[in-house]
Amino acid sequence: MRLCFLLFLISVFGTLPALEAQPSLPKSLPEEVREVQITSSKDHSIQPALFYTPPAVASKPTPLLVFLHSWSTDYKTMGGLAEALAESRRRGWAFMDPNFRGPNDHPDACASDLAVADVLDSVVYARKAARIDARHIYLLGSSGGGHMALMMAVRSPAVWTAVSVWVPITDLAAWYGFSKETGSQYYKMMEQCFGGPPEDPDRGPEYHRRSPLGFLSRARKLRITIDAGLHDGHDRNAVPLRQSLNAFNALARANGFADKVLADADVESMTREARIPAHLANEREDDPARQQKILFRRRAGPVTLTIFDGGHSLDVLTGIRYFE
């Protein structure tokens, strides 16, 4: 029967059609990591994820770290995956790495309702498969993963104990404009997600709905830390610093700390000139365990903003240390 089918394919195509190979697990991951298939609660499709449970999970509840891939990657190809998993294992934590519809280049991705459901479904799966301590469920993401982490904070704040976001995208319409102006590929990817630019009156509302910036008041009281590189946004494949600064301001207001809001002039100068204004220079802390030096830090209740001496990057260890 198999031979007949192959001969049929040859008769139709003239040769065997190329079959897309499914990527295997990264070789750097331990054997204990399982690729799991999770049924979407939204459209009932089967969605993949990587899942790890520590040996002691059967005897006592364990924290869960949910790690979100970046804008153009998926659950197997994102940067920091091996390190995040290794740090989870070292602490005896469970680890979940959902795909949430893969790279942001089609309508089902980019914080769609389907993608949001995928992340929540992955937490439900972990809690059914292992003894997860619901008081310690952590969310970590950078860049596009930071965008999605803040969207999850907005859409389901009660699920998360704490959220760590690095160099996030918080306003898709503004990032579209920056990406088009600098000639990066991201504005075209957004058009693939939304069917057109944000200036289109039929598309603009969806850009807004999938941007966390306008809804961060829903994440009030949630512990959130935002880490951003001072030099981010100064090359074409990056995210302007103001995307993080504006998010901090929104969260500071939502939590009742209007006195901690950064002035518009400071947001503008830090973003444009990549420097900390002299009157803010004393707001800093030393942390020798970090990969990059802290240049500015401000807290507003449960929310922390850290500007580090770097660009568009993620320090996985520092992100996980925050949860401890």
C-alpha positions in Angstrom: 0.0 0.0 0.0 2.8 2.4 0.9 4.6 1.7 -2.4 1.4 2.3 -4.4 1.0 5.7 -2.6 4.5 6.7 -3.5 4.0 5.7 -7.1 0.8 7.8 -7.1 2.7 10.8 -5.8 5.4 10.4 -8.5 2.7 10.2 -11.2 1.1 13.5 -10.0 4.2 15.5 -9.2 6.8 13.9 -11.4 8.9 13.4 -8.3 8.3 13.0 -4.6 7.2 16.3 -3.1 9.5 17.8 -0.4 8.1 17.0 3.0 8.9 19.6 5.7 10.9 17.9 8.5 9.8 18.6 12.0 12.6 20.1 14.0 14.0 17.9 16.7 14.6 19.0 20.3 17.7 21.1 20.7 20.7 18.9 21.5 21.6 21.1 24.5 18.4 20.1 26.4 18.4 17.2 28.8 16.6 14.0 28.2 14.1 14.7 31.0 12.5 17.5 28.8 9.4 16.2 27.1 7.7 17.6 24.0 4.0 17.6 24.9 0.9 18.1 22.8 -1.8 20.3 24.4 -5.3 20.6 23.1 -6.3 24.3 22.7 -9.3 25.3 24.7 -10.1 27.8 22.1 -10.0 26.0 18.7 -9.3 22.4 19.8 -6.1 22.3 17.7 -3.1 20.4 19.0 -0.4 22.9 20.2 3.2 21.8 21.1 5.2 22.8 24.1 8.4 21.7 26.0 7.8 20.6 29.6 10.0 19.5 32.4 9.2 18.3 35.9 11.8 17.8 38.6 12.2 14.3 40.2 10.8 15.6 43.6 7.6 17.0 42.1 5.6 13.9 43.2 6.5 14.5 46.8 5.9 18.2 47.2 4.4 21.1 45.2 6.9 22.9 43.0 7.1 26.4 41.5 6.5 26.6 37.7 8.5 28.8 35.3 6.7 29.7 32.0 9.2 30.9 29.4 7.9 32.7 26.3 9.7 32.8 23.0 10.6 36.0 21.2 9.0 37.7 18.2 10.5 35.7 15.3 11.3 32.4 17.0 9.3 29.5 18.3 9.4 27.2 21.3 12.4 25.3 20.1 14.6 28.0 18.5 14.4 30.9 21.0 17.5 32.3 22.7 18.0 31.6 26.4 16.0 28.4 26.3 18.8 26.1 27.5 19.9 28.5 30.3 16.3 29.1 31.5 15.7 25.4 31.7 19.0 24.7 33.5 18.2 27.4 36.1 14.8 25.9 36.6 16.3 22.4 37.1 18.9 23.7 39.5 16.1 25.2 41.7 13.9 22.1 41.5 11.2 24.1 39.5 8.9 22.8 36.8 9.4 24.4 33.4 6.9 25.1 30.6 7.8 26.5 27.2 4.6 26.9 25.1 4.7 27.7 21.3 1.6 30.0 21.4 1.3 29.8 17.6 5.0 30.4 16.8 6.6 33.4 15.1 4.5 36.6 14.8 4.0 36.4 11.1 0.4 35.2 10.8 -3.1 36.2 12.2 -3.2 33.4 14.8 0.0 34.6 16.5 1.0 38.0 18.0 -1.1 37.9 21.2 -4.3 36.7 19.4 -7.0 35.2 21.5 -5.7 31.8 20.3 -2.1 32.5 21.4 -3.3 33.8 24.8 -5.3 30.7 25.3 -2.3 28.5 24.4 -0.2 30.0 27.3 -3.0 29.6 29.8 -3.6 26.0 28.5 0.0 25.2 29.1 -0.3 26.2 32.7 -3.4 24.1 33.1 -1.6 21.2 31.5 1.4 21.6 33.9 -1.0 21.7 36.9 -2.7 18.5 35.8 0.6 16.7 35.0 2.5 17.7 38.2 2.1 19.1 41.7 2.5 22.7 40.8 2.5 25.3 43.6 -0.1 27.8 42.4 1.4 30.4 44.7 4.6 30.3 42.7 3.9 30.5 39.0 6.4 32.8 37.2 6.4 34.3 33.7 9.6 35.3 31.8 9.9 36.7 28.3 12.0 39.1 26.3 11.4 41.3 23.2 8.3 39.6 21.6 8.2 37.3 24.6 8.1 40.4 26.8 5.2 41.7 24.7 3.4 38.5 25.3 4.3 38.3 29.0 2.7 41.8 29.5 -0.3 40.7 27.5 -0.7 37.7 29.8 -0.3 39.9 32.8 -3.2 42.0 31.4 -5.4 39.1 30.3 -4.9 36.8 33.3 -3.2 38.7 36.2 -4.5 36.2 38.9 -2.5 33.3 37.3 1.0 34.8 37.9 2.9 35.3 41.0 5.4 37.6 39.3 6.4 38.6 35.8 9.8 39.5 34.4 10.0 41.2 31.0 13.0 42.3 29.1 13.2 44.9 26.3 9.5 44.4 25.6 7.3 45.7 22.8 4.3 47.4 24.4 2.7 49.5 21.6 2.5 47.7 18.3 1.4 50.7 16.3 4.3 52.7 17.5 6.7 49.9 16.8 5.2 49.4 13.4 6.2 53.0 12.6 9.7 52.6 14.0 10.2 49.4 12.1 9.0 50.8 8.8 11.1 54.0 9.3 14.3 51.9 10.0 13.6 49.3 7.3 13.5 46.3 9.5 11.4 43.3 8.7 9.0 43.6 11.6 6.5 46.0 10.1 5.9 43.5 7.3 5.5 40.7 9.8 2.8 42.9 11.6 1.0 43.4 8.3 1.0 39.6 7.9 -0.6 39.3 11.4 -3.2 42.1 11.0 -3.7 42.3 7.3 -2.5 45.8 6.9 -0.9 48.8 8.7 -2.3 50.4 11.9 -3.3 53.5 9.9 -6.0 51.4 8.3 -9.2 52.1 10.3 -10.2 48.4 10.0 -6.8 47.3 11.4 -5.9 49.9 13.9 -8.2 48.7 16.7 -6.7 45.2 16.6 -3.2 46.6 16.8 -4.4 48.4 20.0 -6.2 45.4 21.4 -3.1 43.3 21.1 -0.8 45.9 22.7 -0.5 45.8 26.5 0.2 49.5 27.0 -3.4 50.6 26.9 -4.5 47.9 29.4 -1.8 47.7 32.0 -4.2 49.0 34.7 -5.6 45.5 34.7 -2.3 44.2 36.0 -2.5 46.5 39.0 -0.9 44.9 42.2 0.9 42.2 40.2 4.7 42.0 40.7 6.3 43.1 37.4 9.9 44.0 36.7 10.8 45.6 33.4 14.5 45.5 32.3 15.5 47.6 29.3 18.8 48.4 27.6 19.7 52.1 27.4 20.9 51.7 23.9 18.0 49.6 22.6 16.3 51.1 19.6 19.5 52.5 18.1 19.7 49.9 15.4 17.1 48.7 12.9 16.4 45.3 14.6 15.6 46.7 18.1 12.9 48.2 20.2 13.0 51.9 21.3 13.5 52.4 25.0 10.3 54.4 25.3 8.3 51.2 24.9 9.6 50.1 28.3 9.5 53.5 29.9 5.9 54.1 28.9 4.9 50.7 30.3 6.5 51.5 33.6 4.7 54.9 33.7 1.3 53.2 33.0 1.9 50.6 35.8 3.1 53.3 38.2 -0.1 55.2 37.7 -2.3 52.1 37.9 -0.7 51.2 41.3 -1.2 54.7 42.7 2.4 56.0 42.5 2.0 59.0 40.3 5.0 60.6 41.9 7.2 57.8 40.4 6.1 58.5 36.8 8.9 59.6 34.5 8.5 63.0 32.9 7.8 63.0 29.2 11.0 65.0 28.6 13.0 62.4 30.4 11.4 59.6 28.4 12.2 61.5 25.2 15.8 62.3 26.1 16.7 58.8 27.4 15.2 57.2 24.2 16.7 59.7 21.7 20.1 60.3 23.3 20.7 57.0 25.1 21.8 58.6 28.3 20.4 59.0 31.8 19.6 62.7 32.6 21.8 64.2 35.3 19.0 64.7 37.8 18.2 61.0 37.7 21.7 59.7 37.8 21.6 58.9 41.5 18.7 56.4 41.1 20.8 53.3 40.6 21.9 50.2 42.4 24.9 47.8 42.3 24.3 44.2 41.4 27.6 42.5 40.5 25.7 39.2 39.6 24.1 40.9 36.6 25.6 40.6 33.1 25.3 44.3 32.5 25.6 47.3 34.9 22.5 49.0 36.3 22.3 52.6 35.1 18.9 53.5 36.5 16.4 51.8 38.8 13.0 53.0 40.0 10.3 51.2 42.0 6.6 52.0 42.1 5.0 49.6 44.6 5.1 46.1 43.0 6.6 47.4 39.8 10.3 47.8 39.1 12.1 49.5 36.1 15.7 48.8 35.5 17.7 50.4 32.7 21.0 48.6 32.1 24.1 49.4 30.1 23.3 47.5 27.0 21.0 47.1 24.1 18.3 44.6 23.0 19.2 41.6 25.2 18.1 39.2 27.9 19.9 38.2 31.1 18.1 34.9 32.0 19.8 34.4 35.3 18.9 37.9 36.6 15.3 37.4 35.4 15.0 34.2 37.4 16.7 35.6 40.4 14.0 38.2 40.6 11.5 35.5 41.2 13.4 34.2 44.2 
